[in-house]
Amino acid sequence: MPVDFLTTEQTESYGRFTGEPDELQLARYFHLDEADKEFIGKSRGDHNRLGIALQIGCVRFLGTFLTDMNHIPSGVRHFTARQLGIRDITVLAEYGQRENTRREHAALIRQHYQYREFAWPWTFRLTRLLYTRSWISNERPGLLFDLATGWLMQHRIILPGATTLTRLISEVREKATLRLWNKLALIPSAEQRSQLEMLLGPTDCSRLSLLESLKKGPVTISGPAFNEAIERWKTLNDFGLHAENLSTLPAVRLKNLARYAGMTSVFNIARMSPQKRMAVLVAFVLAWETLALDDALDVLDAMLAVIIRDARKIGQKKRLRSLKDLDKSALALASACSYLLKEETPDESIRAEVFSYIPRQKLAEIITLVREIARP
């Protein structure tokens, strides 16, 4: 894997000043408390006291010591000098001329403030952290670089060279990726591997490879489109790979690998190493099987929605056509029922009165029609 993944900004800011720190940064990293001043006071001469004080601030802020004091911004030098009561910061030039003094001060600071070199067991702990992040997610190496830098500074580990850290990140990511490929490649049996390799070959009725044809989902809402979607799902399901085999594998990495398989060409997949190629094909089949089933269900839902909509339209049309008959029947029933309200008509004569207005058979037909047309 490439090791030159750092951006220009990351390269320029690693263990270096990129400008004047703001007031909050000065107060957090370059403020000297009484314990700091007591430690600094053991050095003789303003140039030594200012130099070691600046080294303390630099290792807190940058995570490493500076070899050239001229790279320290003017604001940092004045802020530190004021705390020590030093008015002439030009004395720092004398401190910068003695390399042995800087090394001795760096050793004293490491011992007093418990800063450690990037060595065992800290290399192992950082490697374990990076491996865990690389295994469960597909974070960009630049993000892992920032994570590692923050972790080292938090644990007071002197930053190693940028190349050392980038090489470590690349090696860890490669190990995590190879492990994922190996686990995926071991899922299918020998027969299933042969079937998966056939994905890269052309189909019987098309010049496209089977893999390319399976990538294409339904584009219309129709019965034939639904049948094609089901056949697509059955083809993927017939490989016999099951999602329960993936319970120990990171879902994010699988999703990204399947997405890559769906975007890259068959030619690129065919040129991969056998282990990587098999891992990509397994991830594709498992992911696209679920996707194909979802596509088929979406087509079915859309078809049912169309059928229901058309049925409602037909029902509305029938309803409109039957309203005239319903109104006529309702008026007839209303007239028949009005005889019940006439006080002058004896109870034993009501039926005769009603049937004289509407024949019995006609009334029965009207009641049947109303029951058929009317809605509750």
C-alpha atoms as a printed R data frame, in Angstrom:
    type eleno elety resid chain resno        x       y       z
1   ATOM     1    CA   MET     A     1    0.000   0.000   0.000
2   ATOM     2    CA   PRO     A     2    1.204   3.580  -0.659
3   ATOM     3    CA   VAL     A     3    2.958   5.428   2.137
4   ATOM     4    CA   ASP     A     4    2.860   8.895   0.576
5   ATOM     5    CA   PHE     A     5   -0.760   9.554   1.487
6   ATOM     6    CA   LEU     A     6   -0.233  12.666   3.612
7   ATOM     7    CA   THR     A     7   -1.616  15.957   2.400
8   ATOM     8    CA   THR     A     8    0.636  18.979   2.069
9   ATOM     9    CA   GLU     A     9   -0.975  20.477   5.170
10  ATOM    10    CA   GLN     A    10   -0.339  17.334   7.224
11  ATOM    11    CA   THR     A    11    3.283  17.161   6.102
12  ATOM    12    CA   GLU     A    12    3.954  20.811   6.888
13  ATOM    13    CA   SER     A    13    2.231  20.764  10.295
14  ATOM    14    CA   TYR     A    14    3.700  17.496  11.619
15  ATOM    15    CA   GLY     A    15    6.000  18.456  14.498
16  ATOM    16    CA   ARG     A    16    6.271  22.032  13.217
17  ATOM    17    CA   PHE     A    17    4.785  25.456  13.698
18  ATOM    18    CA   THR     A    18    2.601  26.601  10.817
19  ATOM    19    CA   GLY     A    19    1.938  30.033  12.244
20  ATOM    20    CA   GLU     A    20    1.427  31.923  15.464
21  ATOM    21    CA   PRO     A    21   -0.565  29.949  18.067
22  ATOM    22    CA   ASP     A    22   -3.699  31.719  19.261
23  ATOM    23    CA   GLU     A    23   -4.268  32.907  22.825
24  ATOM    24    CA   LEU     A    24   -5.989  29.702  23.911
25  ATOM    25    CA   GLN     A    25   -3.131  27.584  22.588
26  ATOM    26    CA   LEU     A    26   -0.551  29.800  24.278
27  ATOM    27    CA   ALA     A    27   -2.399  29.524  27.586
28  ATOM    28    CA   ARG     A    28   -2.818  25.757  27.294
29  ATOM    29    CA   TYR     A    29    0.597  24.663  26.067
30  ATOM    30    CA   PHE     A    30    3.053  27.444  26.892
31  ATOM    31    CA   HIS     A    31    1.847  28.603  30.300
32  ATOM    32    CA   LEU     A    32    4.445  27.916  33.003
33  ATOM    33    CA   ASP     A    33    3.196  27.107  36.487
34  ATOM    34    CA   GLU     A    34    5.272  27.254  39.652
35  ATOM    35    CA   ALA     A    35    6.473  23.667  39.252
36  ATOM    36    CA   ASP     A    36    7.639  24.447  35.716
37  ATOM    37    CA   LYS     A    37    9.473  27.564  36.874
38  ATOM    38    CA   GLU     A    38   11.154  25.637  39.668
39  ATOM    39    CA   PHE     A    39   12.399  23.058  37.162
40  ATOM    40    CA   ILE     A    40   13.503  25.765  34.712
41  ATOM    41    CA   GLY     A    41   15.253  27.703  37.487
42  ATOM    42    CA   LYS     A    42   17.798  24.914  37.865
43  ATOM    43    CA   SER     A    43   19.370  26.029  34.575
44  ATOM    44    CA   ARG     A    44   21.913  28.832  34.719
45  ATOM    45    CA   GLY     A    45   21.671  31.897  32.548
46  ATOM    46    CA   ASP     A    46   18.732  33.551  30.834
47  ATOM    47    CA   HIS     A    47   19.528  31.841  27.531
48  ATOM    48    CA   ASN     A    48   19.360  28.374  29.101
49  ATOM    49    CA   ARG     A    49   16.222  29.152  31.090
50  ATOM    50    CA   LEU     A    50   14.438  30.585  28.057
51  ATOM    51    CA   GLY     A    51   15.638  27.729  25.857
52  ATOM    52    CA   ILE     A    52   14.492  24.926  28.130
53  ATOM    53    CA   ALA     A    53   11.168  26.709  28.758
54  ATOM    54    CA   LEU     A    54   10.550  26.907  25.023
55  ATOM    55    CA   GLN     A    55   11.446  23.232  24.635
56  ATOM    56    CA   ILE     A    56    8.855  22.360  27.299
57  ATOM    57    CA   GLY     A    57    6.199  24.319  25.411
58  ATOM    58    CA   CYS     A    58    7.213  22.852  22.062
59  ATOM    59    CA   VAL     A    59    7.020  19.240  23.204
60  ATOM    60    CA   ARG     A    60    3.581  19.928  24.690
61  ATOM    61    CA   PHE     A    61    2.299  21.703  21.592
62  ATOM    62    CA   LEU     A    62    4.093  19.873  18.791
63  ATOM    63    CA   GLY     A    63    4.797  16.508  20.387
64  ATOM    64    CA   THR     A    64    8.523  16.779  19.710
65  ATOM    65    CA   PHE     A    65   11.588  18.925  20.378
66  ATOM    66    CA   LEU     A    66   12.877  21.497  17.916
67  ATOM    67    CA   THR     A    67   16.499  21.531  16.822
68  ATOM    68    CA   ASP     A    68   16.304  25.021  15.331
69  ATOM    69    CA   MET     A    69   14.960  27.590  17.791
70  ATOM    70    CA   ASN     A    70   14.538  30.095  14.946
71  ATOM    71    CA   HIS     A    71   11.462  28.117  13.833
72  ATOM    72    CA   ILE     A    72    9.634  29.135  17.011
73  ATOM    73    CA   PRO     A    73    7.202  32.017  16.298
74  ATOM    74    CA   SER     A    74    8.014  35.375  17.827
75  ATOM    75    CA   GLY     A    75    4.780  35.462  19.807
76  ATOM    76    CA   VAL     A    76    5.669  32.195  21.546
77  ATOM    77    CA   ARG     A    77    9.133  33.458  22.464
78  ATOM    78    CA   HIS     A    78    7.832  36.730  23.906
79  ATOM    79    CA   PHE     A    79    5.004  34.974  25.791
80  ATOM    80    CA   THR     A    80    7.459  32.543  27.398
81  ATOM    81    CA   ALA     A    81   10.087  35.210  28.142
82  ATOM    82    CA   ARG     A    82    7.568  37.432  29.949
83  ATOM    83    CA   GLN     A    83    6.691  34.600  32.322
84  ATOM    84    CA   LEU     A    84   10.383  34.215  33.205
85  ATOM    85    CA   GLY     A    85   11.027  37.942  33.540
86  ATOM    86    CA   ILE     A    86   13.419  37.925  30.577
87  ATOM    87    CA   ARG     A    87   13.243  41.148  28.567
88  ATOM    88    CA   ASP     A    88   15.908  40.469  25.962
89  ATOM    89    CA   ILE     A    89   14.917  37.424  23.905
90  ATOM    90    CA   THR     A    90   17.999  37.762  21.704
91  ATOM    91    CA   VAL     A    91   19.828  35.695  24.333
92  ATOM    92    CA   LEU     A    92   18.138  32.719  22.684
93  ATOM    93    CA   ALA     A    93   20.742  32.906  19.914
94  ATOM    94    CA   GLU     A    94   23.404  31.777  22.388
95  ATOM    95    CA   TYR     A    95   21.261  28.801  23.402
96  ATOM    96    CA   GLY     A    96   20.817  27.733  19.796
97  ATOM    97    CA   GLN     A    97   24.557  27.516  19.226
98  ATOM    98    CA   ARG     A    98   25.102  24.635  21.660
99  ATOM    99    CA   GLU     A    99   23.682  21.366  20.381
100 ATOM   100    CA   ASN     A   100   24.836  19.403  23.424
101 ATOM   101    CA   THR     A   101   22.849  21.696  25.699
102 ATOM   102    CA   ARG     A   102   19.671  21.117  23.682
103 ATOM   103    CA   ARG     A   103   20.131  17.341  23.868
104 ATOM   104    CA   GLU     A   104   20.768  17.489  27.617
105 ATOM   105    CA   HIS     A   105   17.688  19.632  28.154
106 ATOM   106    CA   ALA     A   106   15.572  17.286  26.044
107 ATOM   107    CA   ALA     A   107   16.723  14.349  28.178
108 ATOM   108    CA   LEU     A   108   15.939  16.270  31.379
109 ATOM   109    CA   ILE     A   109   12.465  17.174  30.113
110 ATOM   110    CA   ARG     A   110   11.727  13.572  29.121
111 ATOM   111    CA   GLN     A   111   12.755  12.370  32.555
112 ATOM   112    CA   HIS     A   112   11.029  15.088  34.572
113 ATOM   113    CA   TYR     A   113    7.755  15.181  32.614
114 ATOM   114    CA   GLN     A   114    7.759  11.455  31.797
115 ATOM   115    CA   TYR     A   115    7.918  11.743  28.035
116 ATOM   116    CA   ARG     A   116    8.795   8.481  26.299
117 ATOM   117    CA   GLU     A   117   10.410   7.480  23.048
118 ATOM   118    CA   PHE     A   118    8.353   5.700  20.393
119 ATOM   119    CA   ALA     A   119    9.371   2.170  21.370
120 ATOM   120    CA   TRP     A   120    7.961  -0.953  23.025
121 ATOM   121    CA   PRO     A   121    5.343  -1.244  24.485
122 ATOM   122    CA   TRP     A   122    3.951   1.953  22.960
123 ATOM   123    CA   THR     A   123    4.586   0.819  19.407
124 ATOM   124    CA   PHE     A   124    2.567  -2.327  20.117
125 ATOM   125    CA   ARG     A   125   -0.290  -0.390  21.725
126 ATOM   126    CA   LEU     A   126   -0.526   2.074  18.855
127 ATOM   127    CA   THR     A   127   -0.342  -0.761  16.324
128 ATOM   128    CA   ARG     A   128   -3.181  -2.545  18.091
129 ATOM   129    CA   LEU     A   129   -5.297   0.622  18.058
130 ATOM   130    CA   LEU     A   130   -4.633   1.246  14.377
131 ATOM   131    CA   TYR     A   131   -5.323  -2.384  13.494
132 ATOM   132    CA   THR     A   132   -8.657  -2.325  15.312
133 ATOM   133    CA   ARG     A   133   -9.723   0.837  13.506
134 ATOM   134    CA   SER     A   134   -8.518  -0.508  10.169
135 ATOM   135    CA   TRP     A   135  -10.348  -3.806  10.694
136 ATOM   136    CA   ILE     A   136  -13.763  -2.448  11.654
137 ATOM   137    CA   SER     A   137  -13.841   0.530   9.293
138 ATOM   138    CA   ASN     A   138  -12.378   1.804   6.079
139 ATOM   139    CA   GLU     A   139  -10.975   5.089   7.333
140 ATOM   140    CA   ARG     A   140   -8.621   6.947   5.065
141 ATOM   141    CA   PRO     A   141   -4.934   6.645   6.025
142 ATOM   142    CA   GLY     A   142   -4.774  10.405   6.506
143 ATOM   143    CA   LEU     A   143   -7.405  10.161   9.254
144 ATOM   144    CA   LEU     A   144   -5.494   7.318  10.889
145 ATOM   145    CA   PHE     A   145   -2.363   9.487  10.777
146 ATOM   146    CA   ASP     A   146   -4.159  12.273  12.663
147 ATOM   147    CA   LEU     A   147   -5.553   9.702  15.109
148 ATOM   148    CA   ALA     A   148   -2.082   8.259  15.740
149 ATOM   149    CA   THR     A   149   -0.556  11.717  16.200
150 ATOM   150    CA   GLY     A   150   -3.199  12.678  18.751
151 ATOM   151    CA   TRP     A   151   -2.800   9.369  20.589
152 ATOM   152    CA   LEU     A   152    0.993   9.766  20.815
153 ATOM   153    CA   MET     A   153    0.734  13.303  22.149
154 ATOM   154    CA   GLN     A   154   -1.960  12.285  24.637
155 ATOM   155    CA   HIS     A   155    0.302   9.553  26.033
156 ATOM   156    CA   ARG     A   156    3.401  11.775  25.998
157 ATOM   157    CA   ILE     A   157    5.209   9.785  23.342
158 ATOM   158    CA   ILE     A   158    7.778  11.764  21.371
159 ATOM   159    CA   LEU     A   159    6.574  11.826  17.775
160 ATOM   160    CA   PRO     A   160    8.598   9.605  15.454
161 ATOM   161    CA   GLY     A   161    9.458  10.689  11.941
162 ATOM   162    CA   ALA     A   162    6.518  11.149   9.597
163 ATOM   163    CA   THR     A   163    7.832   8.381   7.344
164 ATOM   164    CA   THR     A   164    7.966   5.956  10.278
165 ATOM   165    CA   LEU     A   165    4.349   6.653  11.156
166 ATOM   166    CA   THR     A   166    3.043   6.516   7.595
167 ATOM   167    CA   ARG     A   167    4.854   3.231   6.970
168 ATOM   168    CA   LEU     A   168    3.334   1.757  10.146
169 ATOM   169    CA   ILE     A   169   -0.159   2.842   9.110
170 ATOM   170    CA   SER     A   170    0.276   1.385   5.631
171 ATOM   171    CA   GLU     A   171    1.505  -1.937   7.018
172 ATOM   172    CA   VAL     A   172   -1.347  -2.169   9.519
173 ATOM   173    CA   ARG     A   173   -4.001  -1.351   6.903
174 ATOM   174    CA   GLU     A   174   -2.516  -3.920   4.555
175 ATOM   175    CA   LYS     A   175   -2.597  -6.619   7.243
176 ATOM   176    CA   ALA     A   176   -6.229  -5.846   8.055
177 ATOM   177    CA   THR     A   177   -7.162  -5.919   4.378
178 ATOM   178    CA   LEU     A   178   -5.351  -9.209   3.736
179 ATOM   179    CA   ARG     A   179   -7.104 -10.751   6.723
180 ATOM   180    CA   LEU     A   180  -10.484  -9.667   5.356
181 ATOM   181    CA   TRP     A   181   -9.699 -11.086   1.921
182 ATOM   182    CA   ASN     A   182   -8.544 -14.361   3.438
183 ATOM   183    CA   LYS     A   183  -11.670 -14.788   5.562
184 ATOM   184    CA   LEU     A   184  -13.971 -14.015   2.642
185 ATOM   185    CA   ALA     A   185  -12.074 -16.304   0.284
186 ATOM   186    CA   LEU     A   186  -12.464 -19.212   2.728
187 ATOM   187    CA   ILE     A   187  -16.268 -18.934   2.875
188 ATOM   188    CA   PRO     A   188  -17.155 -20.674  -0.438
189 ATOM   189    CA   SER     A   189  -16.471 -24.324  -1.114
190 ATOM   190    CA   ALA     A   190  -14.426 -25.488  -4.103
191 ATOM   191    CA   GLU     A   191  -17.589 -25.909  -6.170
192 ATOM   192    CA   GLN     A   192  -18.848 -22.482  -5.177
193 ATOM   193    CA   ARG     A   193  -15.498 -20.940  -6.120
194 ATOM   194    CA   SER     A   194  -15.826 -22.372  -9.603
195 ATOM   195    CA   GLN     A   195  -19.323 -20.932  -9.879
196 ATOM   196    CA   LEU     A   196  -18.134 -17.540  -8.662
197 ATOM   197    CA   GLU     A   197  -15.354 -17.478 -11.245
198 ATOM   198    CA   MET     A   198  -18.034 -17.923 -13.911
199 ATOM   199    CA   LEU     A   199  -19.357 -14.482 -12.982
200 ATOM   200    CA   LEU     A   200  -16.484 -13.021 -14.963
201 ATOM   201    CA   GLY     A   201  -17.424 -14.880 -18.150
202 ATOM   202    CA   PRO     A   202  -20.113 -13.944 -20.728
203 ATOM   203    CA   THR     A   203  -23.683 -15.190 -20.463
204 ATOM   204    CA   ASP     A   204  -25.359 -17.407 -23.066
205 ATOM   205    CA   CYS     A   205  -27.597 -14.675 -24.462
206 ATOM   206    CA   SER     A   206  -25.407 -11.609 -24.100
207 ATOM   207    CA   ARG     A   207  -21.877 -10.404 -24.657
208 ATOM   208    CA   LEU     A   208  -21.897  -8.940 -21.163
209 ATOM   209    CA   SER     A   209  -20.404 -10.935 -18.334
210 ATOM   210    CA   LEU     A   210  -22.756 -12.476 -15.806
211 ATOM   211    CA   LEU     A   211  -21.385 -10.055 -13.209
212 ATOM   212    CA   GLU     A   212  -22.252  -7.023 -15.345
213 ATOM   213    CA   SER     A   213  -25.743  -8.331 -16.077
214 ATOM   214    CA   LEU     A   214  -26.419  -8.949 -12.378
215 ATOM   215    CA   LYS     A   215  -25.437  -5.374 -11.572
216 ATOM   216    CA   LYS     A   216  -28.387  -4.084 -13.596
217 ATOM   217    CA   GLY     A   217  -31.605  -3.782 -11.667
218 ATOM   218    CA   PRO     A   218  -35.179  -3.281 -12.962
219 ATOM   219    CA   VAL     A   219  -35.894   0.012 -14.718
220 ATOM   220    CA   THR     A   220  -39.636  -0.383 -15.388
221 ATOM   221    CA   ILE     A   221  -42.719  -1.328 -13.389
222 ATOM   222    CA   SER     A   222  -44.324  -4.312 -15.084
223 ATOM   223    CA   GLY     A   223  -44.925  -8.020 -14.788
224 ATOM   224    CA   PRO     A   224  -41.944  -8.950 -16.978
225 ATOM   225    CA   ALA     A   225  -39.715  -6.589 -14.994
226 ATOM   226    CA   PHE     A   226  -40.814  -8.293 -11.776
227 ATOM   227    CA   ASN     A   227  -40.085 -11.724 -13.253
228 ATOM   228    CA   GLU     A   228  -36.627 -10.567 -14.340
229 ATOM   229    CA   ALA     A   229  -35.969  -9.158 -10.870
230 ATOM   230    CA   ILE     A   230  -36.930 -12.476  -9.280
231 ATOM   231    CA   GLU     A   231  -34.701 -14.395 -11.715
232 ATOM   232    CA   ARG     A   232  -31.852 -12.036 -10.875
233 ATOM   233    CA   TRP     A   233  -32.310 -12.731  -7.166
234 ATOM   234    CA   LYS     A   234  -32.582 -16.498  -7.759
235 ATOM   235    CA   THR     A   235  -29.329 -16.467  -9.732
236 ATOM   236    CA   LEU     A   236  -27.508 -14.799  -6.852
237 ATOM   237    CA   ASN     A   237  -29.227 -16.965  -4.254
238 ATOM   238    CA   ASP     A   238  -28.251 -20.148  -6.108
239 ATOM   239    CA   PHE     A   239  -24.602 -19.532  -5.256
240 ATOM   240    CA   GLY     A   240  -25.482 -20.764  -1.764
241 ATOM   241    CA   LEU     A   241  -23.620 -18.061   0.150
242 ATOM   242    CA   HIS     A   242  -25.342 -16.986   3.337
243 ATOM   243    CA   ALA     A   243  -25.078 -13.831   5.413
244 ATOM   244    CA   GLU     A   244  -24.725 -15.774   8.676
245 ATOM   245    CA   ASN     A   245  -21.179 -16.614   7.595
246 ATOM   246    CA   LEU     A   246  -20.324 -12.926   7.965
247 ATOM   247    CA   SER     A   247  -21.169 -12.453  11.637
248 ATOM   248    CA   THR     A   248  -17.498 -12.053  12.579
249 ATOM   249    CA   LEU     A   249  -16.629  -9.725   9.701
250 ATOM   250    CA   PRO     A   250  -16.936  -5.918   9.794
251 ATOM   251    CA   ALA     A   251  -20.082  -4.786   8.001
252 ATOM   252    CA   VAL     A   252  -18.580  -1.481   6.871
253 ATOM   253    CA   ARG     A   253  -15.623  -3.149   5.167
254 ATOM   254    CA   LEU     A   254  -17.908  -5.665   3.451
255 ATOM   255    CA   LYS     A   255  -20.171  -2.889   2.227
256 ATOM   256    CA   ASN     A   256  -17.247  -0.940   0.814
257 ATOM   257    CA   LEU     A   257  -15.801  -4.033  -0.866
258 ATOM   258    CA   ALA     A   258  -19.163  -4.863  -2.436
259 ATOM   259    CA   ARG     A   259  -19.545  -1.262  -3.606
260 ATOM   260    CA   TYR     A   260  -16.112  -1.462  -5.190
261 ATOM   261    CA   ALA     A   261  -17.115  -4.673  -6.969
262 ATOM   262    CA   GLY     A   262  -20.184  -2.924  -8.322
263 ATOM   263    CA   MET     A   263  -18.178   0.042  -9.623
264 ATOM   264    CA   THR     A   264  -15.044  -1.544 -11.073
265 ATOM   265    CA   SER     A   265  -14.866  -3.426 -14.353
266 ATOM   266    CA   VAL     A   266  -14.745  -7.182 -14.851
267 ATOM   267    CA   PHE     A   267  -11.333  -6.733 -16.443
268 ATOM   268    CA   ASN     A   268   -9.926  -5.206 -13.255
269 ATOM   269    CA   ILE     A   269  -11.405  -7.965 -11.099
270 ATOM   270    CA   ALA     A   270   -9.977 -10.653 -13.372
271 ATOM   271    CA   ARG     A   271   -6.487  -9.177 -12.987
272 ATOM   272    CA   MET     A   272   -6.595  -9.315  -9.169
273 ATOM   273    CA   SER     A   273   -4.754 -11.905  -7.125
274 ATOM   274    CA   PRO     A   274   -6.826 -15.091  -6.620
275 ATOM   275    CA   GLN     A   275   -7.474 -14.335  -2.957
276 ATOM   276    CA   LYS     A   276   -8.580 -10.743  -3.542
277 ATOM   277    CA   ARG     A   277  -10.650 -11.704  -6.587
278 ATOM   278    CA   MET     A   278  -12.537 -14.359  -4.638
279 ATOM   279    CA   ALA     A   279  -13.105 -11.951  -1.728
280 ATOM   280    CA   VAL     A   280  -14.513  -9.315  -4.075
281 ATOM   281    CA   LEU     A   281  -16.831 -11.828  -5.774
282 ATOM   282    CA   VAL     A   282  -18.093 -13.189  -2.437
283 ATOM   283    CA   ALA     A   283  -18.782  -9.674  -1.152
284 ATOM   284    CA   PHE     A   284  -20.566  -8.821  -4.402
285 ATOM   285    CA   VAL     A   285  -22.852 -11.864  -4.348
286 ATOM   286    CA   LEU     A   286  -23.779 -11.450  -0.688
287 ATOM   287    CA   ALA     A   287  -24.519  -7.740  -1.014
288 ATOM   288    CA   TRP     A   288  -26.267  -7.907  -4.388
289 ATOM   289    CA   GLU     A   289  -28.438 -10.834  -3.303
290 ATOM   290    CA   THR     A   290  -30.038  -8.621  -0.685
291 ATOM   291    CA   LEU     A   291  -30.179  -5.716  -3.122
292 ATOM   292    CA   ALA     A   292  -31.802  -7.863  -5.809
293 ATOM   293    CA   LEU     A   293  -34.494  -9.034  -3.391
294 ATOM   294    CA   ASP     A   294  -35.158  -5.436  -2.352
295 ATOM   295    CA   ASP     A   295  -35.431  -4.426  -6.015
296 ATOM   296    CA   ALA     A   296  -37.928  -7.224  -6.693
297 ATOM   297    CA   LEU     A   297  -40.032  -6.215  -3.694
298 ATOM   298    CA   ASP     A   298  -39.927  -2.578  -4.803
299 ATOM   299    CA   VAL     A   299  -41.243  -3.571  -8.236
300 ATOM   300    CA   LEU     A   300  -43.966  -5.685  -6.607
301 ATOM   301    CA   ASP     A   301  -44.972  -2.824  -4.309
302 ATOM   302    CA   ALA     A   302  -45.132  -0.451  -7.258
303 ATOM   303    CA   MET     A   303  -47.225  -2.934  -9.270
304 ATOM   304    CA   LEU     A   304  -49.655  -3.413  -6.383
305 ATOM   305    CA   ALA     A   305  -49.913   0.340  -5.997
306 ATOM   306    CA   VAL     A   306  -50.842   0.642  -9.690
307 ATOM   307    CA   ILE     A   307  -53.402  -2.176  -9.417
308 ATOM   308    CA   ILE     A   308  -54.982  -0.633  -6.327
309 ATOM   309    CA   ARG     A   309  -55.076   2.785  -7.974
310 ATOM   310    CA   ASP     A   310  -56.714   1.379 -11.112
311 ATOM   311    CA   ALA     A   311  -59.219  -0.587  -9.030
312 ATOM   312    CA   ARG     A   312  -60.179   2.567  -7.169
313 ATOM   313    CA   LYS     A   313  -60.684   4.400 -10.446
314 ATOM   314    CA   ILE     A   314  -62.912   1.612 -11.747
315 ATOM   315    CA   GLY     A   315  -64.855   1.619  -8.501
316 ATOM   316    CA   GLN     A   316  -65.324   5.361  -8.685
317 ATOM   317    CA   LYS     A   317  -66.588   5.123 -12.266
318 ATOM   318    CA   LYS     A   318  -69.057   2.383 -11.329
319 ATOM   319    CA   ARG     A   319  -70.148   4.440  -8.364
320 ATOM   320    CA   LEU     A   320  -70.810   7.456 -10.524
321 ATOM   321    CA   ARG     A   321  -72.805   5.374 -13.020
322 ATOM   322    CA   SER     A   322  -74.943   3.846 -10.241
323 ATOM   323    CA   LEU     A   323  -75.744   7.097  -8.436
324 ATOM   324    CA   LYS     A   324  -78.722   7.793 -10.733
325 ATOM   325    CA   ASP     A   325  -80.278   4.405  -9.928
326 ATOM   326    CA   LEU     A   326  -79.516   4.903  -6.241
327 ATOM   327    CA   ASP     A   327  -81.213   8.285  -6.180
328 ATOM   328    CA   LYS     A   328  -84.297   6.928  -7.968
329 ATOM   329    CA   SER     A   329  -84.534   3.964  -5.597
330 ATOM   330    CA   ALA     A   330  -84.034   6.149  -2.538
331 ATOM   331    CA   LEU     A   331  -86.882   8.442  -3.602
332 ATOM   332    CA   ALA     A   332  -89.154   5.447  -4.134
333 ATOM   333    CA   LEU     A   333  -88.328   4.063  -0.691
334 ATOM   334    CA   ALA     A   334  -88.872   7.480   0.846
335 ATOM   335    CA   SER     A   335  -92.341   7.664  -0.705
336 ATOM   336    CA   ALA     A   336  -93.157   4.160   0.503
337 ATOM   337    CA   CYS     A   337  -91.987   4.931   4.014
338 ATOM   338    CA   SER     A   338  -94.019   8.143   4.108
339 ATOM   339    CA   TYR     A   339  -97.189   6.020   4.440
340 ATOM   340    CA   LEU     A   340  -95.930   4.914   7.850
341 ATOM   341    CA   LEU     A   341  -96.142   8.499   9.039
342 ATOM   342    CA   LYS     A   342  -99.759   9.076   8.018
343 ATOM   343    CA   GLU     A   343 -101.838   9.119  11.189
344 ATOM   344    CA   GLU     A   344 -105.132   8.687   9.339
345 ATOM   345    CA   THR     A   345 -104.103   5.330   7.887
346 ATOM   346    CA   PRO     A   346 -104.948   2.415  10.223
347 ATOM   347    CA   ASP     A   347 -102.082   0.102  11.099
348 ATOM   348    CA   GLU     A   348 -103.740  -2.914   9.521
349 ATOM   349    CA   SER     A   349 -104.071  -1.016   6.223
350 ATOM   350    CA   ILE     A   350 -100.472   0.265   5.931
351 ATOM   351    CA   ARG     A   351  -99.202  -2.679   3.859
352 ATOM   352    CA   ALA     A   352 -102.118  -2.358   1.455
353 ATOM   353    CA   GLU     A   353 -101.475   1.391   1.103
354 ATOM   354    CA   VAL     A   354  -97.761   0.877   0.373
355 ATOM   355    CA   PHE     A   355  -98.322  -1.920  -2.124
356 ATOM   356    CA   SER     A   356 -100.966   0.150  -3.868
357 ATOM   357    CA   TYR     A   357  -98.292   2.758  -4.513
358 ATOM   358    CA   ILE     A   358  -95.398   0.386  -5.208
359 ATOM   359    CA   PRO     A   359  -96.040  -3.253  -6.095
360 ATOM   360    CA   ARG     A   360  -94.533  -5.771  -3.724
361 ATOM   361    CA   GLN     A   361  -92.186  -7.234  -6.355
362 ATOM   362    CA   LYS     A   362  -91.012  -3.778  -7.437
363 ATOM   363    CA   LEU     A   363  -90.299  -2.803  -3.828
364 ATOM   364    CA   ALA     A   364  -88.260  -5.956  -3.294
365 ATOM   365    CA   GLU     A   365  -86.206  -5.163  -6.404
366 ATOM   366    CA   ILE     A   366  -85.582  -1.610  -5.184
367 ATOM   367    CA   ILE     A   367  -84.401  -2.862  -1.787
368 ATOM   368    CA   THR     A   368  -82.041  -5.355  -3.439
369 ATOM   369    CA   LEU     A   369  -80.631  -2.627  -5.710
370 ATOM   370    CA   VAL     A   370  -80.037  -0.255  -2.794
371 ATOM   371    CA   ARG     A   371  -78.227  -2.920  -0.843
372 ATOM   372    CA   GLU     A   372  -75.968  -3.602  -3.837
373 ATOM   373    CA   ILE     A   373  -75.126   0.036  -4.559
374 ATOM   374    CA   ALA     A   374  -75.154   1.769  -1.189
375 ATOM   375    CA   ARG     A   375  -71.934   1.872   0.845
376 ATOM   376    CA   PRO     A   376  -71.850   1.782   4.627
